[in-house]
Amino acid sequence: MSMTSVLDIDADAPRVAIVGRPNVGKSTLFNRLVGKRLALVDDQPGVTRDRREGRASLLDLEFVAVDTAGFEDGSDESLSGRMRAQTEAAVARAAVALLVYDARAGVTPLDRHFASWLRRRGVPLVLVANKAEGLQAEAGLNEGHELGLGEPIGLSAEHGLGLGDLYQALAPHLQHEAPEATAPAEGEDAPEPPPGPLKIAIVGRPNAGKSTLINRLLGEQRLVTGPEAGITRDSIAIDWHYDGQPVRLVDTAGLRKRARVTDKLEKLSAADTKLAVDFAEVVVLLLDATQGLESQDLRIADMVLSEGRALIIALNKWDVAVDQSRLFQGVRKALDEGLSQIKGVPLLTCSGATGKGLDTLMQVAFETRSRWSRRVPTSALNRWFEAALARNPPPAPGGIRIKLRYATQVATRPPTFVVFGNRTDALPASYGRFLTNSLAADLDFGGLPIRLSFRGGRNPFNKG
């Protein structure tokens, strides 16, 4: 699975909403159109709860595919009602909607209800009979005519069959003449490409308020929220702008202790969250201020830092926290002890419910990414290196001092350095920690994962 398919979604591109009752194969079709497994797929119905967008193509058609939750009856306040509101929002923005039903199961009363509901929305519709491979699907394929939405398109999203017919049905709704590109005037440079979006993954235990916080940032109910723990099941990437700067927010499923995760779907959700961390630049670990810091939070933080991501820890629900000063100092102390390998990870307070502290969170996220991506000039790096060696020279095991010659930065994101010298394999781990901590303190890499390794020079006179 890769999250790259959600990159660079064109806000003006036509949208194709994939809708239908639960477990008819909407997410499988979405994955087929975007070309990668972006959405979780399982036999259990109701896996998808939020709407997910991905850049998609079908032959020469380019569009944004939108996966949606399965349509179910329920009051507006219920979880199924809040999921339905996300589907309504997806349909309202769509150039065309694909109403998907299961050809093997045939047309159900809920399919009929959904078709009637969609007709009232006035969006162009294409009827898709999924799982249409094999003779057992023929009767269900014919039943599709009962819905009054025209000829059903028989396809198999799992096996990629019938996509040519789907292309013919979608083309009239999506094809348009592209405007001619204009070359820059003589003497003008081509415009610089815009900087890449800040990629932020919001992670944490279930019910820490991740989706509520993202909705507050966006200013809309983009994600399904509620008192039930574990509503979010897969990682949802949302393109957005903060203060004119592009941002890609990724909401993730809550991470519980591994010993408590026995359900197959929850295991898939946890793997999806870890993948979201891999593709993020900055990871915000959201804590529930009413519950404080738990061992699972430290495990999540350690996982993020081990992956080399820039980490910010935010105490959410700060508006209802009790004894705030004592709580903050206690969490700070616990973090310094539990994450002893990295000092000074940013600790902030915020409230997804009221919006307080979210501007500070975003500003710190941009600043943290900048430091995480920074390359130190070689001259400045070696001035630091010489000063560090002068403060604390390398040890001399066996009476022979280890010689360290110079340091170089070989990569950014995370900051990665190599120190060259003789007999570096004899250096104790404590000296490596000294140099790493000195790098962080002296060169403004505090709170970031730093990778430092040593390489020894080979003696040309040693023939052994």
Secondary structure, DSSP 8 states (H G I E B T S, - for coil): --SGGGTT--TTS-EEEEE-STTSSHHHHHHHHHTS--S---SSTT---S-EEEEEEETTEEEEEEE--------TTSHHHHHHHHHHHHHHH-SEEEEEEETTT---HHHHHHHHHHHHHT--EEEEEES--SGGGHHHHHHGGGGSSSS-EE-BTTTTBTHHHHHHHHHHHH-----------TT----------EEEEEE-STTSSHHHHHHHHHTS--S---SSTT---S-EEEEEEETTEEEEEEE------GGG--SHHHHHHHHHHHHHHHH-SEEEEEEETTT---HHHHHHHHHHHHTT-EEEEEEE-GGG-SSHHHHHHHHHHHHHHHTTTS----EEE--TTT-TTHHHHHHHHHHHHHHHT----HHHHHHHHHHHHHHS----GGG----EEEEEEEETTTTEEEEEESSGGG--HHHHHHHHHHHHHHTT-TTS--EEEEEE---TT---
